[in-house]
Amino acid sequence: MKSSRLSLLSALAVAGLALTACSSGSPSGTGEAPASGSEAAAGELTQVTVGLVPLAASIAVEYGIQEGIFEKHGLDVEIALANAGAAMLPAVSNGQMDFGVGNPLSVLTAVDQGLDMKIVAGYCNSADTGEDTSGVVTRGDSGIEDYGDLAGKTTSINALRTLGDLTLMDLAEQGGSDPADVKFAEMPFQDMPAQLEQGNTDAIWIPEPFLTTALEDPDNELLGYSFRDSIEGMPTMVTFTSGTFAEENPETVEQFQEAITEALAATDENNDEAKKLLPEFMNLPEDVATALKLDELGGEVREDQIQAIGELAVKYGFIDQEPDLDAMIIQ
């Protein structure tokens, strides 16, 4: 089995890292120029660094590495971990990372703040029916029966001004409450179940693999799948790069676009095989890795849903202008 090179960039573990004053960096993030297309074709791989959030769906990149998909497309992939997608944007912008995988709102926010970011491919989406891979969990005796009841309560999310609070503000308003009355607190996913049990938060927005664990507590209840309830078919993560990297390395971007699309399709088709990598990749118990649900994975960019995210973001003051997706998406 191939071994991926996994690095933890501590500076990127801070979700509030500013999206400003980004300096230029080397295209490969290593100080070395990437191999040209002809060199890759001759057997020399182009090294690229890919930023991931430590969530279950991120296993698709690891699966693609292990199955030789990226290598087949001429790429040698190094994985770097960040606590939230927003933390990757400066690193991708200044060349510390070549590609990132994060929620689309973070990309829209970065562009709204002046960064030249491009969406390369889709990544994962909320499920259209049945169980989804992220949701809002409360205690059974909380008195919270619907999203409107979150007004005046504290809901914990991993990072502010991202899809978690955006969709919950939308749903609270749909439930007849003032979205400004919903309180949010930042908290690492792994800490959320204990804080909910201790009464230090009223609700938690939590994805896999943590959602399955939280719902194993019989005193916890699922309020709903907030992404799907807000925007049907919402893309929960997309793959992105900087405009500079895309302009300077078009062949590498095309290789990566093809490779990530193939890796996502392969992971989606072989969920059970991919989940076998999760215990080592995320330090998960095997039974948890086996039981959890993986997102719907695919390389298609869902433009209509991203546009809807942008409209909500403008409505609630997350960004100033609706996105120009024609300029942002690499076809």
N, C-alpha and C positions, 0 to 999 in steps of 0.2 A: 504493500500500500504506500502510495506517495505521501510525503509529509509536507504540509504547508508551513510556511514561515509566518508565525503569528506574533505580532508586536502590539504591546499596549502603550499607546501614546498618552502619558499621564496628563500632559497639558490639555489634551482634548477631552478629558473626563469631566471637565467643568461645563455643564450645559449652557451656562450663561456667557460663554466666550464671545467677545464682541465681534460683530460682522463688519468691522471697519479697519482702516489702516493696514491693509494686507499687502505685504511686500512680495516681490516676485521670487520664484524659487526654481529649482531644476525641474524639468518636465517629468522626470521619472521619480522624483522625491528621493533620489539616492545620490544626486550629484553627478550621475553618469547619463549621457545621452542615450535614449532608447535605440534599439537596433532598428535599422530600416526594414521595409517590407521584404527586400531581396535577401537581407541577412537572415530574417526569420524563416524565409522559404528555404534557405540553405541549412537550416537546423539550429540557428542561433535565436533564442527566444528574446522577446522584448519584455523587460521587467516593468510591471505596473503595480502600484499600491492601491488597494481598495479599502475604503473605510466602511465599517459595519457597526451597527448597534447590536449588542449581545442579546438578540431575540431568536426565537426558534426558527423563524423564516430565513435568518441569515445563513442557515446551514446550506442553502442552495449554492452559495459561492464555494464553500468547502467541498460540497459534493461534486461540483464541477471540476475542482482541482483534483480530487481523488480519482475521478473517472477520466481524467486526461482531456477534458473538453477544452479548457483554456490552452493547454499545450498544443492541442490539435490546431488551434487557431493562431499559434505562434506567440503565445503569451505565458509569462512566468509571473504568477500572482502572489503578492504578499498582502496579508490581511492586517489591518490596523483597527483597533476597537475604540469606540467613543461612546460616551454615556447617552448621548442623544444626537439625532440627525443634525440639529442646528449647530452642534459643536464641530461638525465636519466641514461646514461651508467655508470658513476661513482657510482651513488646511488645504482644501481642494483649490480654492481661489489662488493661494500663494505657492502652490506646487508641492506642498508636503505630501499630499495624496493626489493621485491621478483621477480616481473615480470615487464616488461615495454612493451609499444606499441610505436613503432617509425619507422622511415623510414629505410629500409634495409641498405642503404649506411652508416648510423651512426653505425650500428652493424659491418659492414665490416671494417670501419675505426677504431673502437675500437679494433677489433681483430688484425688489422695490427699494432696497437700501443702496442700490448702485453697483452690486456685484454682477459681473457678466457670467451667469451660470447657464448651462445647457442641459436639458433632459435628454439622455442617451437612449433610454429604454424604460419600460415599466419595470415592476418587480413583483409586488404582491397586492392583492385586493381583498376587501371584505367579502364574505360569502353572501351569495344572493338569497339562499334559503338555509334552514337548519342551523346547526351550531356555528358560531363564528369564533374567531381566534383572539378577540379582545372584547372586553365588556366592563360594565360598571357593577361592582359588588357592594352590597350593604349588609348590615347585621339584620337578622330576621325580626328583631324587636325595635328597629330604628324608626318605624313609622313612615319610612320613605316608600311610597307605593308607585310613584311615577317620576319622570324627570322634572316635572314642575315642583315636586317636593324638595328638590335639591336647593331651592332658594333659601337663603339663611343658614344653610349647612356648609360644611367644609368637605370638598372632594379632593383627594390626593391624586396628582398626576406626576409624571416623571419630569416634565419641563413645561414651563408656562409659555403661553402664546404659540401653541402648536395645535395639532388636530384634536388632542384630548379636550382641552378647554373650549376650543372653537365649536366642536360639535355639541358639547354639553350646553353651551350658551344657546345654541340654536334650538336644541330640544327642550330646554327649560322655557324658552319663549313659546314654542309650540304648545307646551303644557300650561300656558296661561300665566307664567311667572315673569318677573323682570330678570333678564339674563344678568344684569349687573349685580343682582343679589346673590348669585352663586359664588361662593368663596372657593378659591383654589390654593392648594399647598403643594410645593415641590417635594418629592420624596422618591428615593430609588425604589424600583419595582420590588426588589427582594425584601424591603422593609415594610411594604404596605400591609400584608396580611396581619402581622403582629400588631401594627399600630391600629388597625381596624378593630382587632379583638380587644385591645386595651382601651378603646374608646377615645383615642387621640385624633381620630378622623371619622367622619360620618359615612363616607363612601370612598371607594377607590376605583380609578380607571386603570385596568390592568390587562396586559396581553399574555399570550402564551410565552414561556411555559408556566408562568406564575398564575394564570387564570385557573388552570386545572387544579393546582395545589390549593388555591384559595377556596374553591368550591368543594373541596374535600371536607372542609369544616362544616358540619351540619347546621351550625348557627349562622352561616353566611347564606345570602340569597343573591341571585343574579337579577339585577334591575333591568338590564337589557343590553343589547349589542349596539352601542351608541354610534359607531361609524355607519353601519348599515341603516340604522333608524334615522340618521340625519340625511345621508346621501346614498341612495341605493347603488351598489357596485363601486363604492368609493375605493380608489387606489390608496392603500395605506403606506406604501413605500414606492419610490421610483429610483432609478439609477441616473446619476448626474455627473457632469464634469465641468470644467471651466471653459469659457469661450476661448481663452488663450490656448489652453491645451488642445482643444478641438481644432483650432485654426492651424496650430503648429504641427499637430500629429494626426492628420485625417485618416491615415491608414490604420494607425493604432486604435483610434476611436471606432472605425468600422469593424476591425477585428474583435474588439471588446463587445461591441453591440451584437455581433453575431454569436459570440461565445456566451455572453450572459443570457441571451434569448434561448440558446440551446440548453444551457445549464438549468435554467428555470423550468423549461419543459420537461427535462429529464427528471428533475426532482419532483415535479408535480405528478409525473407518471409513476415514480418509484418511491413514494412516500416512506414506506416501511424500511427500505434500504437506506434512505437518507437519514431517517431518525436514528439509525444505529450509530451514526457519527456524533449525535448530540451529547452522550455522556462525557466523552473526552473533550468535545468542542466547547461545551458550556458547563462542564463539571456537574452534570445532572445525574441523579440516580437512574438506573436503567428502566425501572418501572414507570417513572415519571416521563421519561423520554418516549417510551412505547405508547403511553396513554394519551399524550397531548395531541392536539390537532395542529396541523400545518396549514398555513394560509393557502388560498388559491394563488398560484404562482404563474406568471406569464410575462413575456417581454412587450406585449402591446401597451402603448401609452393611451390611457383612457382620457381623451381630451375633454369630452363633455363634463365628466365628473371633476376634472381638475379646474375647469372653468367655474363650476359650481362652488368649489372650495374657494376660489378667488373672490367670487361674489360675496360669500359669507364673510371672508376675511376683511373685505372693504366695509361691509355692513357693521361689523363689530370693532372696527378700528385697528385691526391687526396690520393691515397694509393700506396704502393711500390710493393705489390705482389697480384696477383689474388687470390681470396679466395679458401680455401679447404672446399667446402660445405659439403662433406661427414663427416668431423670432426665437423662442426658447427651445423648441423641440427639434432635435436633429433627426431628420427623416432618413 
